[in-house]
């Protein structure tokens, strides 16, 4: 079995020895053994774990999340590699789509092809649809059905430049106003809450096949019950998901 010193592993992996020492300190990557002089040495298993750590970092996970994943009892490196391959393939598809959009825009500006405003934003919207499916697709399909989910995706993809800009601005404005409402102690049946509910209704209606008050109340309840939705709204201020749920119950 090949054994690497900390400096040898640092060289082949492209990370600093200081980083490896830090990984040891936080118990993210412990060396195989430390000799009497205090030098760290790494074996095959440590090399594989370091590769996994770097793959997860490339995918945007923080060190705390990586540690939780690679030290789960059922963690399997082959399964992890398959997961990396799938994620990176999707990432490449998105980059390819962005490159295609840039090339097409250049050709349009040179007068060599026609390009609609819809095409200019297609890559961005495709990525948003993919991210939404990854995060919430299963729950949405269970609650509202496959047909409704597909209709939502298609409405998003068909948005014009102005509609897409409005959609994103609404999303940001709703979160900002929710955070302020919770911080300042607004009532969920007050004037500010009413305006937030109105904006949220507009935002939902831009992708929903048909808006109903019952569906609005149902999705607002899901924001509280599902931890991922709750974390999205409570990202900067705890209580935003509950405030929105209560406001929709009172005012939708």
C-alpha atoms as one frame of an Amber mdcrd trajectory, in Angstrom:
protein
   0.000   0.000   0.000   1.327   3.412  -0.976   1.899   5.743   1.962   2.169
   9.508   1.468   3.655  12.123   3.733   1.571  15.251   4.210   3.773  17.130
   1.724   3.545  14.342  -0.875  -0.247  14.203  -0.595  -0.391  17.999  -0.712
   1.549  17.941  -3.994  -0.472  15.262  -5.789  -3.844  16.596  -4.587  -3.155
  20.278  -5.234  -4.062  21.383  -1.724  -1.771  22.962   0.835  -0.256  21.078
   3.752  -1.859  23.723   5.954  -5.283  22.698   4.584  -4.594  19.038   5.330
  -3.552  19.904   8.874  -6.781  21.892   9.277  -8.831  18.928   7.977  -7.121
  16.820  10.656  -7.908  19.385  13.361 -11.629  19.399  12.539 -11.665  15.582
  12.093 -12.646  15.864   8.443  -9.619  13.898   7.223  -7.464  12.173   9.826
  -4.084  10.775   8.748  -3.504   7.020   8.754  -0.917   7.584  11.485   1.362
  10.213  12.991   4.977   9.207  13.675   6.982   9.977  16.794   8.277  13.209
  15.250   4.688  14.408  14.725   4.619  13.967  10.926   1.320  12.906   9.352
   1.090  10.032   6.848  -1.824   9.014   4.628  -2.864   5.734   3.039  -5.208
   4.619   0.254  -8.407   5.165   2.229  -7.388   8.719   3.179  -6.541   9.488
  -0.454 -10.008   8.343  -1.551 -11.682  10.381   1.185  -9.706  13.467   0.218
 -10.876  13.036  -3.365 -14.472  12.884  -2.130 -13.976  16.021  -0.033 -12.665
  17.911  -3.064 -15.497  16.644  -5.279 -18.113  17.812  -2.767 -16.363  21.179
  -2.407 -16.493  21.621  -6.191 -20.216  20.966  -6.015 -20.699  23.754  -3.465
 -21.032  21.859  -0.180 -19.415  23.335   2.925 -17.020  21.371   5.131 -19.624
  20.701   7.820 -22.002  19.170   5.272 -19.185  17.131   3.709 -18.144  15.730
   7.074 -21.710  14.638   7.822 -21.984  12.882   4.456 -18.681  11.022   4.242
 -18.901   9.719   7.816 -22.416   8.357   7.587 -22.550   4.645   8.394 -23.940
   3.821   4.954 -21.582   6.097   2.994 -20.426   4.299  -0.164 -17.679   5.771
  -2.358 -19.020   4.156  -5.539 -22.464   5.640  -4.923 -20.838   8.994  -4.186
 -18.881   8.863  -7.461 -22.073   8.118  -9.389 -23.710  11.087  -7.672 -20.780
  13.335  -8.618 -20.943  12.136 -12.215 -24.658  12.885 -12.454 -24.304  16.330
 -10.851 -21.302  17.286 -12.982 -22.999  16.072 -16.161 -25.980  18.313 -15.392
 -23.595  21.167 -14.651 -21.866  20.620 -17.994 -25.230  20.629 -19.780 -26.030
  23.979 -18.179 -22.619  25.428 -19.114 -23.070  24.132 -22.673 -26.448  25.854
 -22.796 -24.915  29.129 -21.573 -22.120  28.865 -24.140 -24.680  28.271 -26.886
 -26.664  31.319 -25.753 -23.527  33.511 -25.727 -22.528  32.322 -29.213 -26.018
  32.922 -30.575 -26.114  36.402 -29.030 -22.746  37.255 -30.614 -23.998  36.091
 -34.007 -27.154  38.185 -33.577 -25.141  41.294 -32.705 -23.010  40.705 -35.806
 -26.181  40.476 -37.886 -25.587  36.848 -38.830 -28.717  35.338 -37.230 -32.053
  36.222 -35.662 -32.576  35.614 -31.944 -35.781  36.178 -30.000 -35.820  37.667
 -26.507 -37.177  34.307 -25.309 -34.032  32.539 -26.560 -31.749  35.020 -24.765
 -32.973  33.870 -21.369 -33.719  30.223 -22.149 -30.544  28.854 -20.502 -31.208
  30.735 -17.252 -34.802  29.574 -17.059 -33.884  25.977 -17.893 -31.467  25.973
 -14.975 -34.104  27.416 -12.624 -36.559  24.697 -13.659 -33.908  22.019 -13.032
 -33.059  23.435  -9.609 -36.731  23.605  -8.625 -37.260  20.002  -9.715 -34.223
  18.884  -7.736 -35.292  20.686  -4.562 -39.076  20.465  -4.598 -40.171  18.356
  -7.578 -41.209  15.243  -5.712 -43.338  17.114  -3.155 -45.009  19.309  -5.789
 -45.880  16.312  -7.963 -47.303  14.367  -5.014 -49.440  17.301  -3.914 -50.568
  18.738  -7.264 -49.943  16.014  -9.849 -47.614  15.520 -12.797 -49.725  17.548
 -15.239 -49.792  20.619 -12.999 -46.039  20.379 -12.378 -45.288  20.184 -16.109
 -47.583  23.123 -16.817 -45.709  25.219 -14.225 -42.357  24.362 -15.798 -43.624
  25.252 -19.262 -45.048  28.602 -18.146 -41.667  29.494 -16.696 -39.819  28.473
 -19.865 -42.238  30.512 -22.011 -41.755  33.757 -20.058 -40.627  36.795 -21.980
 -37.627  38.808 -20.814 -39.892  41.301 -19.016 -41.971  38.539 -17.404 -38.907
  36.657 -16.199 -37.433  39.838 -14.737 -40.720  40.556 -12.955 -40.821  36.958
 -11.656 -37.332  37.213 -10.130 -37.943  40.701  -8.721 -41.159  39.523  -7.062
 -39.331  36.606  -5.463 -36.694  38.916  -3.974 -39.234  41.546  -2.900 -41.436
  38.996  -1.118 -38.514  37.617   0.889 -37.256  41.104   1.753 -40.665  42.296
   2.923 -41.302  39.121   4.900 -38.000  39.595   6.752 -38.881  43.216   7.546
 -42.423  42.300   8.629 -41.158  39.680  11.080 -38.424  41.948  12.438 -40.827
  44.820  13.049 -43.576  42.653  14.538 -46.224  43.168  11.847 -49.527  41.376
  12.259 -50.347  38.608   9.732 -53.754  40.235   9.177 -52.425  43.769   8.758
 -51.880  46.060   5.790 -48.280  45.020   5.126 -49.244  41.356   5.279 -52.046
  42.003   2.798 -49.576  43.507   0.324 -47.174  40.587   0.765 -49.972  38.082
   0.129 -50.971  40.007  -3.002 -47.388  39.916  -4.304 -47.129  36.218  -3.475
 -50.367  35.534  -5.332 -49.001  37.343  -8.399 -45.742  35.391  -8.147 -47.525
  32.034  -7.929 -49.896  32.919 -10.749 -46.967  33.500 -13.100 -46.231  29.743
 -13.096 -49.460  28.112 -11.924 -51.890  26.763 -14.480 -54.775  28.133 -12.406
 -54.714  30.097  -9.149 -57.125  29.227  -6.342 -57.274  30.425  -2.743 -57.338
  26.822  -1.526 -54.140  25.972  -3.401 -52.515  29.160  -2.128 -53.300  28.199
   1.464 -52.082  24.674   0.810 -48.708  25.729  -0.560 -48.252  28.251   2.259
 -48.834  25.433   4.758 -46.234  23.344   2.937 -43.697  26.154   3.416 -43.921
  25.530   7.158 -44.222  21.732   7.153 -41.381  21.045   4.709 -37.986  21.936
   6.175 -36.498  22.890   2.783 -39.218  25.436   2.070 -38.991  26.742   5.623
 -35.211  27.191   5.305 -35.679  29.076   2.029 -37.972  31.669   3.621 -36.237
  31.685   7.017 -32.761  32.015   5.500 -32.079  35.424   7.070 -34.917  35.807
   9.567 -36.607  32.965  11.455 -40.396  33.033  11.378 -40.875  34.254   7.792
 -42.424  30.988   6.569 -44.905  30.965   9.454 -45.767  34.638   8.946 -46.487
  34.010   5.266 -48.587  30.942   6.116 -50.608  32.876   8.693 -51.025  35.884
   6.407 -52.271  33.711   3.536 -54.734  31.988   5.897 -56.093  35.374   7.001
 -56.062  37.267   3.729 -55.996  34.977   0.678
